[in-house]
Each structure stands twice: as C-alpha cells, then as structure tokens.
Amino acid sequence: MLSTACRFKLFLLVMKLTKLSLISFIFYLILQICNGCVNQKASRLTRTDKQLRRFYSKNNIRAQVRYFSVNSNTIRAIRVGDTTLPYFLMIHGSPGSNMDYDAYIKDTTFTNKYCIVLCDRPGYGYSNWGQADTSVLNQSKVILQALKPWLQHREFTILGNSYGGPIAATMAVISHGKAKKVILVASAMAPGEEKVYGISKTIVKPGWKWAFPTLLYLPSIEKLSHKQALQSIAPLIKTYNGTLLILHGTADQLVYYSNVNYSKNTFIKAKELTCIDFPGQGHPILWNSEERVKKLILDFMDR
C-alpha cells in the first residue's frame, strides 16, 4: 500500500491536474465567447448592406451593391461612380474587405475619372464568409466571372494590395488582354518570402480552429498554403504583357521587400514595369502613405 506521504503527494498531483484542467476549460469557454463576439460583431471586418447604404449616403457616394453567383460561390460586389467611365478594380488583402478602399472611393479625384469596382474576396466579408479558398487561381476565376456582367468587354485597370496582389495579377492574365494595367501594392508575389506566425499552425488545426475567431482562421489557412499557391501561378503570371506598377515599403516585415526583386524577374514580358520604393515604410503603405500612393496611382493611370 502507498504510504500516507505518497497518498498525499498523489492527492496534490490530482488536485493540480484538476485545477489545470478547470483553468483550461474556463480559458476555452472564454475563447469561444470571444469567438462568437468577434464573428457576430467585428464581424467580417466589413459593413452589412444596410451599413454600406448609410455610409454611401453620408459621403455622397453613388454606388451599387450586388451579389453574383458563380458555381457554389456568392460574391458581393460594389460599383462606385459613373459606369461610363474607365473601370478600376481594387482587390483587398488578408484579412480585409471592400472597406480597405474607403479613402479612395471618397476621393473625387478618383471617382471623377474612374468607375471603381470592389468586392469581398471568396471567404471574406459577405462572399461565402468563413469558407476559405486557398487557391489564387480559383479565386481569380471566381471574381472575374462574378464581375463579368459589369465588365462585359471593357478594358480595365486592376490593383491588388498584399494578398490581393497575386490575385490581381492572375486576373489580369486570364482576362485575355482586358487588364491593360496592373498595380501591386505591398504584394506577396514570391513563394515563401513573407512572415508566417507560429500560432497560425495551431489556429488551423481541427481541434483548435473552433477556439479562434474566423477572422484569424481565414488568413492563417491562406498564409500556410500561400507558398504552394504562388508556385502554381508563377508560370501563368510570367505571361502578362501589359503595364505594371509596383509599390513596396523597404522595411516591410510582413511581405518582405524581396518580393519586388522576384516580381522584376517574373514579369519579364511586361510592356513596362515601374517599381517605386517607400524607404523605411512597413507593410500598410496603402493607408500610412495614402497621399503618395494615390498620386502615384493616378499618374500611372493617366499615362
């Protein structure tokens, strides 16, 4: 039989394990509550249709919101401004939504010259929320097909920020010459040349992903598969023969500056390729250097 001392030690061990289990259970419940709050309130990092209408009305923005079905996908798209003007598509990153471009659609220097088209990428916002699509090529096809009723046979310029960059480039290629100009802002184009957080591997595990907000799960699953996704489109985007503008911060610690050199060596068939650095700037140059980015975009589009 166990001595009194041993039994006491065993009792303490059991109590300790029970305490740890209880703490773990409580922590899990808190995470689940937070998960619910984030998914319901933070929501999808975007506005509902009603909130969109209120936002547009308040800012005197003329816009149309529509949902397009492509196979099993439902894509929410927004068209801002005069539809007879040249079209300018803007693709958001990860996480993100059409809200990423609020400052641009409120700027009349853009909307007086261009009809801006936005959408929530597959899995984000109100486009199949939570259903991650890790294929850059498939996302590009779905978005392009969804916007077809608006684009028809028009030529257009397309911009992609961060993870939206490779999608913008791929859309340009599969549009068969309709995308004459492409703008890549802090874009993740080079396989493996981006920061991957260790926690992402935990977030996507079947036994753990339900403990984290969808808003964290989506970019995590996309990030962990991004290297392979970029490798698969590399031969395709090399064929782009339009005009290209690349904007990138030299101190970007999320999507490394080495992506610029990769792009220079990849878009070898581009009619014209312009790379502009943002010295000392990090990843969010779209917002932190908004005025300079706007001017560079407008100058590029006016060529």
KEMAR-597666 format. One record per residue (C-alpha): residue number from 1; y, x, z; chain; residue in one letter. Coordinates in steps of 0.001 Angstrom, whole numbers, plus 524288, in hexadecimal, padded with zeros to 5 digits. Layout:
# residues N
VOBA; pos; py; px; pz; unit; code
VOBA; NUM; Y; X; Z; A; a
...
This chain:
# residues 303
VOBA; pos; py; px; pz; unit; code
VOBA; 1; 80000; 80000; 80000; A; m
VOBA; 2; 80E05; 80402; 7FDE1; A; l
VOBA; 3; 8154A; 80927; 8098C; A; s
VOBA; 4; 82100; 801DF; 80EC6; A; t
VOBA; 5; 829E7; 80C24; 808F7; A; a
VOBA; 6; 8239E; 80ADD; 7FB9B; A; c
VOBA; 7; 82425; 7FC16; 7FC18; A; r
VOBA; 8; 8326A; 7FCCA; 7FFDE; A; f
VOBA; 9; 83541; 80604; 7F486; A; k
VOBA; 10; 82DEF; 7FD05; 7EB56; A; l
VOBA; 11; 835B5; 7F183; 7F08B; A; f
VOBA; 12; 8426B; 7F8C7; 7EE26; A; l
VOBA; 13; 83E14; 7FC39; 7E05B; A; l
VOBA; 14; 83A9E; 7EE23; 7DD4F; A; v
VOBA; 15; 847B7; 7E99A; 7E2C8; A; m
VOBA; 16; 84ECB; 7F3D3; 7DAC9; A; k
VOBA; 17; 847D5; 7EFC4; 7CE63; A; l
VOBA; 18; 84A58; 7E17A; 7D172; A; t
VOBA; 19; 858A5; 7E474; 7D3AB; A; k
VOBA; 20; 85979; 7EBD5; 7C6D3; A; l
VOBA; 21; 85292; 7E0C6; 7BFD4; A; s
VOBA; 22; 85BE8; 7D6ED; 7C5B1; A; l
VOBA; 23; 867AF; 7DF1B; 7C1E8; A; i
VOBA; 24; 86240; 7E0AF; 7B432; A; s
VOBA; 25; 85FF1; 7D20A; 7B335; A; f
VOBA; 26; 86DBE; 7CEEB; 7B7E9; A; i
VOBA; 27; 87357; 7D901; 7AE73; A; f
VOBA; 28; 86B8E; 7D2C6; 7A374; A; y
VOBA; 29; 870D5; 7C557; 7A6E6; A; l
VOBA; 30; 87EC0; 7CA93; 7A6E4; A; i
VOBA; 31; 87C7E; 7D096; 7998C; A; l
VOBA; 32; 87745; 7C3BD; 7947D; A; q
VOBA; 33; 88313; 7BC5B; 799B3; A; i
VOBA; 34; 88C1B; 7C670; 79391; A; c
VOBA; 35; 88465; 7C562; 78716; A; n
VOBA; 36; 88675; 7B6B9; 786E4; A; g
VOBA; 37; 894E9; 7B822; 789D2; A; c
VOBA; 38; 896FD; 7C23D; 77F43; A; v
VOBA; 39; 88F6B; 7BAB2; 7750C; A; n
VOBA; 40; 8962E; 7ADF8; 7783D; A; q
VOBA; 41; 8A3EB; 7B2A8; 77B0A; A; k
VOBA; 42; 8A605; 7C003; 774D1; A; a
VOBA; 43; 89F16; 7BA65; 76C33; A; s
VOBA; 44; 89D11; 7BFC9; 75F5E; A; r
VOBA; 45; 8A924; 7C84C; 75FEE; A; l
VOBA; 46; 8AFA6; 7BE5C; 7573D; A; t
VOBA; 47; 8B5CB; 7B0D0; 756B1; A; r
VOBA; 48; 8AFA5; 7A3A0; 754A0; A; t
VOBA; 49; 8B3F5; 79BEF; 748B4; A; d
VOBA; 50; 8BD3C; 79425; 75141; A; k
VOBA; 51; 8C31D; 7A07B; 75700; A; q
VOBA; 52; 8C484; 7A62A; 74968; A; l
VOBA; 53; 8CC3A; 79A63; 744BD; A; r
VOBA; 54; 8D501; 79B58; 750B7; A; r
VOBA; 55; 8D71E; 7A9EE; 74E7A; A; f
VOBA; 56; 8DA76; 7A80D; 74024; A; y
VOBA; 57; 8E3A0; 79CCF; 742F9; A; s
VOBA; 58; 8EABF; 7A476; 74D86; A; k
VOBA; 59; 8ECAC; 7B020; 74479; A; n
VOBA; 60; 8EFEE; 7A843; 73839; A; n
VOBA; 61; 8E3F7; 7AD72; 7313F; A; i
VOBA; 62; 8DE48; 7A5A8; 7261F; A; r
VOBA; 63; 8CF99; 7A713; 72718; A; a
VOBA; 64; 8C2F2; 7A076; 7238F; A; q
VOBA; 65; 8B67B; 7A14D; 72BA9; A; v
VOBA; 66; 8A961; 79E91; 72550; A; r
VOBA; 67; 89AF4; 7A06A; 727FC; A; y
VOBA; 68; 8920F; 7A528; 71D22; A; f
VOBA; 69; 8833B; 7A4B6; 71D2B; A; s
VOBA; 70; 87B46; 7AFCC; 71762; A; v
VOBA; 71; 86CA6; 7AE25; 71956; A; n
VOBA; 72; 86B00; 7ADC6; 72832; A; s
VOBA; 73; 878CA; 7B2B7; 72AB2; A; n
VOBA; 74; 8850B; 7AB13; 72DCA; A; t
VOBA; 75; 89158; 7B313; 72BB2; A; i
VOBA; 76; 89EAD; 7AF27; 730DD; A; r
VOBA; 77; 8A962; 7B3BF; 727C9; A; a
VOBA; 78; 8B82A; 7B2CF; 727F6; A; i
VOBA; 79; 8C18D; 7B347; 71C8C; A; r
VOBA; 80; 8CFB9; 7B63C; 71FD8; A; v
VOBA; 81; 8DB90; 7B440; 71716; A; g
VOBA; 82; 8DDCE; 7B103; 708CE; A; d
VOBA; 83; 8D0B5; 7B04D; 701D6; A; t
VOBA; 84; 8D6F1; 7B3E2; 6F4D1; A; t
VOBA; 85; 8DA59; 7C179; 6F9D5; A; l
VOBA; 86; 8D13F; 7CD4F; 6F8CC; A; p
VOBA; 87; 8C632; 7CCA6; 702A6; A; y
VOBA; 88; 8C4E4; 7D61F; 70E0A; A; f
VOBA; 89; 8B82B; 7D5AD; 715DC; A; l
VOBA; 90; 8B7CE; 7DB53; 723A0; A; m
VOBA; 91; 8AAB7; 7DDFF; 72A55; A; i
VOBA; 92; 8AA18; 7E004; 73911; A; h
VOBA; 93; 8A258; 7E9D6; 7410C; A; g
VOBA; 94; 898D8; 7E8C7; 74C6C; A; s
VOBA; 95; 89B64; 7E1C0; 7550E; A; p
VOBA; 96; 8A636; 7DA48; 74E5A; A; g
VOBA; 97; 8AA7E; 7CE31; 7470B; A; s
VOBA; 98; 8B547; 7C92E; 73E41; A; n
VOBA; 99; 8BE7E; 7CAC6; 749E3; A; m
VOBA; 100; 8BE99; 7D966; 74755; A; d
VOBA; 101; 8C866; 7D6DB; 73C86; A; y
VOBA; 102; 8D1E1; 7CDBE; 74375; A; d
VOBA; 103; 8DD2E; 7D746; 74211; A; a
VOBA; 104; 8DAC5; 7D856; 73387; A; y
VOBA; 105; 8DA2C; 7C9E3; 73045; A; i
VOBA; 106; 8E68C; 7C799; 7384B; A; k
VOBA; 107; 8EDBC; 7D1DE; 7304D; A; d
VOBA; 108; 8F489; 7CBB1; 724A8; A; t
VOBA; 109; 8F533; 7D8D0; 71DAE; A; t
VOBA; 110; 8E696; 7D6A3; 71BB6; A; f
VOBA; 111; 8E5D7; 7C7F7; 719E7; A; t
VOBA; 112; 8F134; 7C7A1; 71041; A; n
VOBA; 113; 8E971; 7D08C; 70754; A; k
VOBA; 114; 8DB3E; 7CD8B; 70A29; A; y
VOBA; 115; 8D207; 7C29F; 70D96; A; c
VOBA; 116; 8CA6E; 7C818; 7191E; A; i
VOBA; 117; 8BC32; 7C44B; 71AE1; A; v
VOBA; 118; 8B573; 7C663; 72802; A; l
VOBA; 119; 8A827; 7C2CC; 72D4C; A; c
VOBA; 120; 89F84; 7C482; 7392D; A; d
VOBA; 121; 89488; 7CDC4; 7354A; A; r
VOBA; 122; 88689; 7C8B8; 736A1; A; p
VOBA; 123; 8831B; 7C80F; 74512; A; g
VOBA; 124; 8913B; 7C84F; 749B9; A; y
VOBA; 125; 89B3F; 7BDE9; 74CEE; A; g
VOBA; 126; 8975E; 7B11B; 7469F; A; y
VOBA; 127; 88E69; 7B718; 73C74; A; s
VOBA; 128; 880AD; 7B5B7; 7420E; A; n
VOBA; 129; 88543; 7BA32; 74F7E; A; w
VOBA; 130; 87B6B; 7C2F0; 7563A; A; g
VOBA; 131; 87237; 7C450; 74AA4; A; q
VOBA; 132; 873A7; 7D2C2; 747D9; A; a
VOBA; 133; 8727E; 7D77A; 739D8; A; d
VOBA; 134; 870B1; 7E632; 739EF; A; t
VOBA; 135; 87049; 7E7BA; 72B2B; A; s
VOBA; 136; 87D34; 7EC23; 7252A; A; v
VOBA; 137; 87868; 7E82A; 717B8; A; l
VOBA; 138; 87414; 7DAA5; 71C01; A; n
VOBA; 139; 880CE; 7D800; 72341; A; q
VOBA; 140; 8885B; 7DC2A; 7172A; A; s
VOBA; 141; 8809E; 7D309; 70E68; A; k
VOBA; 142; 881F9; 7C793; 717BB; A; v
VOBA; 143; 890B7; 7C921; 7195A; A; i
VOBA; 144; 89318; 7CAF5; 70ACC; A; l
VOBA; 145; 88ABB; 7BF2E; 70773; A; q
VOBA; 146; 8916B; 7B6FC; 711F3; A; a
VOBA; 147; 89EE7; 7BA29; 70CAB; A; l
VOBA; 148; 89B1A; 7B7D2; 6FE85; A; k
VOBA; 149; 8A158; 7AA2D; 6FDD5; A; p
VOBA; 150; 8AE53; 7B06F; 70175; A; w
VOBA; 151; 8AD26; 7BD2C; 6F9FD; A; l
VOBA; 152; 8A701; 7B794; 6EDBA; A; q
VOBA; 153; 8A9ED; 7C1C7; 6E355; A; h
VOBA; 154; 8B5C5; 7C7BA; 6E9DC; A; r
VOBA; 155; 8B83B; 7D60C; 6EBFF; A; e
VOBA; 156; 8BB26; 7D9BB; 6FA14; A; f
VOBA; 157; 8BDF6; 7E4A6; 703AB; A; t
VOBA; 158; 8B519; 7E606; 70F7B; A; i
VOBA; 159; 8B749; 7ECA5; 71C99; A; l
VOBA; 160; 8AD1F; 7EFDA; 726DD; A; g
VOBA; 161; 8AFF4; 7F494; 73496; A; n
VOBA; 162; 8A5E0; 7FC6E; 73C49; A; s
VOBA; 163; 8987A; 7F61E; 739E6; A; y
VOBA; 164; 89EFE; 7ED6A; 72FD5; A; g
VOBA; 165; 8A14B; 7F96F; 72759; A; g
VOBA; 166; 893A2; 7FB29; 721AE; A; p
VOBA; 167; 892E0; 7EC80; 71F87; A; i
VOBA; 168; 89FCA; 7ECB3; 71825; A; a
VOBA; 169; 89B2D; 7F82B; 70FD4; A; a
VOBA; 170; 88E33; 7F193; 70CED; A; t
VOBA; 171; 894CE; 7E4C2; 70984; A; m
VOBA; 172; 89D9B; 7EC23; 7002B; A; a
VOBA; 173; 891E0; 7F1C0; 6F8F8; A; v
VOBA; 174; 889FE; 7E532; 6F808; A; i
VOBA; 175; 89602; 7DD97; 6F39D; A; s
VOBA; 176; 893E5; 7E43A; 6E671; A; h
VOBA; 177; 8A18D; 7E969; 6E47F; A; g
VOBA; 178; 8A930; 7DE50; 6EAC4; A; k
VOBA; 179; 8AD4E; 7E6AF; 6F669; A; a
VOBA; 180; 8B6AE; 7F01D; 6F005; A; k
VOBA; 181; 8BB62; 7F5F9; 6FCCB; A; k
VOBA; 182; 8B4AA; 7F8F8; 709C7; A; v
VOBA; 183; 8BB10; 7FCB4; 716A3; A; i
VOBA; 184; 8B2DE; 802D8; 72174; A; l
VOBA; 185; 8B930; 80346; 72EE9; A; v
VOBA; 186; 8B23A; 80B85; 73942; A; a
VOBA; 187; 8A5CC; 807FC; 7321F; A; s
VOBA; 188; 897FB; 80BCD; 735F4; A; a
VOBA; 189; 892AA; 810A1; 728FB; A; m
VOBA; 190; 88AAC; 81CB0; 72CBD; A; a
VOBA; 191; 87CF8; 81A6E; 73238; A; p
VOBA; 192; 87C5C; 81F1C; 7403F; A; g
VOBA; 193; 88A9C; 8233E; 74117; A; e
VOBA; 194; 88EBE; 819C2; 74BB2; A; e
VOBA; 195; 88D9D; 81894; 75A6C; A; k
VOBA; 196; 881A9; 81158; 75F7A; A; v
VOBA; 197; 88207; 80D20; 76DB7; A; y
VOBA; 198; 87582; 80EE7; 77575; A; g
VOBA; 199; 876F1; 8015D; 77B7C; A; i
VOBA; 200; 87585; 7FB76; 76DE2; A; s
VOBA; 201; 86702; 7FEC7; 76DF3; A; k
VOBA; 202; 8655F; 7F711; 77A90; A; t
VOBA; 203; 86D84; 7EB91; 775EE; A; i
VOBA; 204; 864F2; 7E914; 76A05; A; v
VOBA; 205; 857F1; 7E9AD; 7714F; A; k
VOBA; 206; 85140; 7DC4B; 77174; A; p
VOBA; 207; 85018; 7DC7E; 78036; A; g
VOBA; 208; 85E52; 7DFF0; 78257; A; w
VOBA; 209; 86685; 7DA6D; 77742; A; k
VOBA; 210; 86778; 7CD0F; 77D97; A; w
VOBA; 211; 86E2F; 7D355; 78947; A; a
VOBA; 212; 8798D; 7D7CE; 780C1; A; f
VOBA; 213; 883D2; 7CFF4; 7795B; A; p
VOBA; 214; 8813D; 7CD62; 76B09; A; t
VOBA; 215; 88E2C; 7D414; 768AD; A; l
VOBA; 216; 887BE; 7E0C9; 76D22; A; l
VOBA; 217; 87A7C; 7DE57; 76706; A; y
VOBA; 218; 87F99; 7DC7D; 7591F; A; l
VOBA; 219; 886BE; 7E985; 75796; A; p
VOBA; 220; 87BC2; 7F080; 75ED3; A; s
VOBA; 221; 870FA; 7EBE5; 755C2; A; i
VOBA; 222; 879B1; 7EE93; 74A10; A; e
VOBA; 223; 87D2D; 7FC2E; 74EDC; A; k
VOBA; 224; 86F29; 8003E; 75174; A; l
VOBA; 225; 86B13; 7FC8F; 743B4; A; s
VOBA; 226; 8777E; 80122; 73CF6; A; h
VOBA; 227; 872BC; 80E9C; 73905; A; k
VOBA; 228; 8677A; 808F5; 7314B; A; q
VOBA; 229; 87021; 7FE28; 72BC0; A; a
VOBA; 230; 879EA; 80838; 726C4; A; l
VOBA; 231; 86F3B; 810B8; 720F2; A; q
VOBA; 232; 86A26; 8051C; 7194E; A; s
VOBA; 233; 87744; 80239; 712D7; A; i
VOBA; 234; 87B11; 81067; 7102A; A; a
VOBA; 235; 875D3; 8108C; 70218; A; p
VOBA; 236; 87CA2; 803A7; 6FF5A; A; l
VOBA; 237; 88A4E; 806CE; 7043C; A; i
VOBA; 238; 88A23; 813B2; 6FCC7; A; k
VOBA; 239; 88BAC; 80B8E; 6F084; A; t
VOBA; 240; 898E4; 805D1; 6F45F; A; y
VOBA; 241; 8A2B3; 80964; 6E9CF; A; n
VOBA; 242; 8AF06; 80296; 6EE75; A; g
VOBA; 243; 8BA73; 80781; 6F680; A; t
VOBA; 244; 8B864; 80B11; 704B2; A; l
VOBA; 245; 8C124; 80D3A; 71096; A; l
VOBA; 246; 8BB95; 8130B; 71D1D; A; i
VOBA; 247; 8C30D; 812C5; 72A07; A; l
VOBA; 248; 8BD4C; 81990; 735F2; A; h
VOBA; 249; 8C17B; 81F21; 74303; A; g
VOBA; 250; 8BE7A; 82D92; 744D3; A; t
VOBA; 251; 8BB0A; 82B48; 75328; A; a
VOBA; 252; 8B21F; 81F92; 750FA; A; d
VOBA; 253; 8A773; 8207C; 75B4C; A; q
VOBA; 254; 8A030; 81435; 75703; A; l
VOBA; 255; 89F42; 81606; 74859; A; v
VOBA; 256; 8A0BD; 8249F; 746A9; A; y
VOBA; 257; 8AA56; 82AB8; 73D40; A; y
VOBA; 258; 89EB9; 830B5; 73614; A; s
VOBA; 259; 89D68; 8235E; 72F9D; A; n
VOBA; 260; 8A918; 826FE; 7272C; A; v
VOBA; 261; 8A275; 832F5; 7217C; A; n
VOBA; 262; 8962C; 82B15; 71F3D; A; y
VOBA; 263; 89E0D; 820F4; 717B1; A; s
VOBA; 264; 8A47A; 82B78; 70F71; A; k
VOBA; 265; 89715; 83073; 70B85; A; n
VOBA; 266; 8918C; 822DB; 7097F; A; t
VOBA; 267; 89BC4; 81BDC; 7015C; A; f
VOBA; 268; 89B0C; 82601; 6F69B; A; i
VOBA; 269; 89CA9; 81BEB; 6EBD7; A; k
VOBA; 270; 8A8EB; 815B4; 6F183; A; a
VOBA; 271; 8B415; 814D4; 6E7F0; A; k
VOBA; 272; 8BD2B; 81986; 6F29C; A; e
VOBA; 273; 8BA8F; 81D12; 700CA; A; l
VOBA; 274; 8C56A; 81EDB; 70AC4; A; t
VOBA; 275; 8C298; 8231C; 718CC; A; c
VOBA; 276; 8CD53; 82236; 722FA; A; i
VOBA; 277; 8CBB4; 827B1; 7309E; A; d
VOBA; 278; 8D14E; 82273; 73D3B; A; f
VOBA; 279; 8D2D6; 82EFA; 7453D; A; p
VOBA; 280; 8CE92; 82D9A; 75363; A; g
VOBA; 281; 8CB63; 81F35; 751AF; A; q
VOBA; 282; 8BEC5; 818E2; 7563F; A; g
VOBA; 283; 8B6E0; 80DB4; 7509D; A; h
VOBA; 284; 8BFE4; 801B4; 7516E; A; p
VOBA; 285; 8CA37; 80645; 747AA; A; i
VOBA; 286; 8CA3D; 7F8BA; 74192; A; l
VOBA; 287; 8D1B9; 7F420; 74D8E; A; w
VOBA; 288; 8D6E9; 80054; 75457; A; n
VOBA; 289; 8DD67; 8052D; 747E1; A; s
VOBA; 290; 8DFB5; 7F7CA; 74228; A; e
VOBA; 291; 8ECB1; 7FA31; 73B4F; A; e
VOBA; 292; 8E838; 806A3; 734B4; A; r
VOBA; 293; 8DB5F; 80079; 730A1; A; v
VOBA; 294; 8E285; 7F4C2; 72B01; A; k
VOBA; 295; 8EBB8; 7FD3A; 72311; A; k
VOBA; 296; 8E0AA; 8059D; 71DB8; A; l
VOBA; 297; 8D8E2; 7F993; 719F1; A; i
VOBA; 298; 8E45D; 7F329; 7130C; A; l
VOBA; 299; 8E7FE; 7FFA3; 70BD7; A; d
VOBA; 300; 8D9E7; 80140; 70784; A; f
VOBA; 301; 8D8CE; 7F33F; 702DF; A; m
VOBA; 302; 8E5A7; 7F3E7; 6FB7F; A; d
VOBA; 303; 8E137; 7FF4E; 6F2FB; A; r
